[in-house]
Amino acid sequence: MNDCTIRCARAGDEPGAYQVCLKTGDYGQDGEPFYQEDPDALGRIFVGPYLAFEPELSLVLEDNEGICGYALGAFDSKAFYSRYEMEWRPKLCAQFPEPQGDTARWNRVQQVHHLYHHPDYFTPEPYEAYPSHLHIDLMKRAQGRGYGRRMLETVMNQLRERGVSGAHLGVSMANIPAFGFYQRLGFRELIRVGSGNDGCIYMGKSLH
């Protein structure tokens, strides 16, 4: 089993981090079979903007096989989404047309491309209590070894030092192990949006 190194993200990490997003893109399981026609579809939403806009809150986990995880943060969620809307999303929409036809017959790639045109900027209330948000993914070979906890705690400490009151994150209702992991880290459930595999549980943690 390879030892892993936690480091700050840097230019050139995008391909490796996008691959992590792909390999965890099926509700925490390997999403590669579902995104073969566009492997970077998820990464363009859930990784790229953070590396571009919040590099100081972006950590990468690496072993001798390459990048195997990341922990990403946004200092002010509403400001982050505003910048995403102005600077990031127009390029996605220009490059990837909005899918047409019966939505029930869309594949995963079409569903994600739809999100490019209809993004989800939901933030749980009370916003002032949890203005920052976090996102973490680890490949299987890096899971269960304490790296996820260390990375999230590092990012939360950085937010705490900048005076943030608290942070939130979203976890798919289908990803039960992740829900338990966040509970053990001290996150509590704030609200559930949607249902089934499309549903999201928003969890928050005070950083006071």
KATADA-V761680 format. One record per residue. N is the residue number from 0. SS is DSSP state (2 for helix, 1 for strand, 0 for the rest). Layout:
# KATADA-V761680
n,ss
N,SS
N,SS
This chain:
# KATADA-V761680
n,ss
0,0
1,0
2,0
3,0
4,1
5,1
6,1
7,1
8,0
9,0
10,0
11,0
12,0
13,2
14,2
15,2
16,2
17,2
18,2
19,2
20,2
21,2
22,2
23,0
24,0
25,1
26,0
27,0
28,1
29,0
30,0
31,2
32,2
33,2
34,0
35,0
36,0
37,0
38,0
39,0
40,0
41,0
42,2
43,2
44,2
45,2
46,0
47,2
48,2
49,2
50,2
51,2
52,2
53,0
54,2
55,2
56,2
57,1
58,1
59,1
60,1
61,1
62,1
63,0
64,0
65,1
66,1
67,1
68,1
69,1
70,1
71,1
72,1
73,1
74,0
75,0
76,2
77,2
78,2
79,2
80,2
81,2
82,2
83,2
84,2
85,2
86,2
87,2
88,2
89,2
90,2
91,2
92,2
93,2
94,2
95,0
96,0
97,0
98,0
99,0
100,0
101,0
102,2
103,2
104,2
105,0
106,0
107,2
108,2
109,2
110,2
111,2
112,2
113,2
114,2
115,2
116,2
117,0
118,0
119,0
120,0
121,0
122,0
123,0
124,0
125,0
126,2
127,2
128,2
129,0
130,0
131,1
132,1
133,1
134,1
135,1
136,1
137,1
138,0
139,2
140,2
141,2
142,0
143,0
144,0
145,0
146,2
147,2
148,2
149,2
150,2
151,2
152,2
153,2
154,2
155,2
156,2
157,2
158,2
159,2
160,2
161,0
162,0
163,0
164,0
165,1
166,1
167,1
168,1
169,1
170,1
171,1
172,0
173,0
174,0
175,2
176,2
177,2
178,2
179,2
180,2
181,2
182,2
183,2
184,0
185,0
186,0
187,1
188,1
189,1
190,1
191,1
192,1
193,0
194,0
195,2
196,2
197,2
198,0
199,1
200,1
201,1
202,1
203,1
204,1
205,1
206,0
207,0
